[in-house]
């Protein structure tokens, strides 16, 4: 094991023996190595990775994929069957709400109890006690038994203690899913500070946006085995694709069909009123851009099940000219083309813009109100997507990514009556390319003079009025 890593895992595995009857477990204990009752269940198998100090590392996977088992082994509360795991320094693990807390004790008493369990001395706890109380922000409830706490108050106190341990590794297992927005902001700010101070942060979450925007790398687990290890953005796309192979909507339209899918006239499919965002891309962009506008995809990773492959991505201005730097308020024209290994019914394409901190500042697909008139032709092997975005954003450097998916014809026809959550479940992701390239947005100009049209990330529509008396 190398001392340069905060966490290092090699060929880690955990096996449980499952018994049909309690008596079988007793017989196995009485005759170890001789009886072979029960069956083996491998919760983890052949897991290897390393985390650097100061790195935020995500662990994702469906329920039952082995995430919690892995964290328990790292935290030292569970032993592995074989393989090695090593943590350099003190570890702070928030695996379950209330672990290490006594419900009969007051919050104040549990701060000292849990702090000692985590390895802090009494003097260290006393020195940090006021900071812990300030972070938890539960007021006079600190002197009440914690069995009277709400789940949110419980989380506040538990995280506050963990956040003030001088730990080399901080493990968070879904704990931040509870709590209001202000507390979550406080938690992530504290985690970021710990990371900057050199602590490694391991985050397990089903909120893929948190993993994608907070973590640098991530591990995807599938039935206890590593499925993907790499950048967090790419890991999230693999997570989405992992269980889709059984529901790929293949075209059932006759080979000779040339029917065209109707163009939905509302961006959201809710109120039935025409939407302004339904304007078609200008004719200048409805042709293949010049070669100088295309990005080099040869070294880009394509997250795909093999049913679609991106063959080109280009960026132009509204004149169809190659352009990679725009002024605030100008319109960028994105072009992407995909080659299909098998026909699909209704294609779905989209763009996501990320700022220099990895935060998604804009994302829109053809389900959300762009030109989606698609021919239901079973023989189609190529799909081209033209998408325009008005860059009412703060000036700075951005990156973008493209995605391609499909939806069945029946779901498309009923789109206006399907809630967003159900729409997302019915869409099958086919190909995604993260971090395609940069796009620069310069400060807006008016008559040759720079001006700031808004503050913050985005320019939201609105109006200002003042009354004076």
Secondary structure, DSSP 8 states (H G I E B T S, - for coil): --TTEEEEEEEEEEEEEE-SSHHHHHHHHHTTTT---SEEEEEEEEEEEEEETT-EEEEE-STTSSHHHHHHHHHTSS--SEEEEEE-S-EEEE-STTTT--TTSBHHHHHHHHHHHTT--HHHHHHHHHHHHHHH--GGGGGSBGGGS-HHHHHHHHHHHHTTS--SEEEEESGGGSS-HHHHHHHHHHHHHHHHTT-EEEEE-S-HHHHHHH-SEEEEEETTEEEEEEEHHHHHHHHHHTT-GGG--B--S-TT---B------SSSSS----GGG----GGGSS---GGGB---TTS--EE-SSEEEEEEEEE-TTS-B-SEEETT-EEEEEEEEEESS-BSEEEEEEEEE-TTS-EEEEEEGGGSS----B--TT--EEEEEEEEE--B-SEEEEEEEEEEEE-HHHHHTGGGS-HHHHHHH-EEEEEEEEEEEEEEE--EETTEE----SSSB-----------
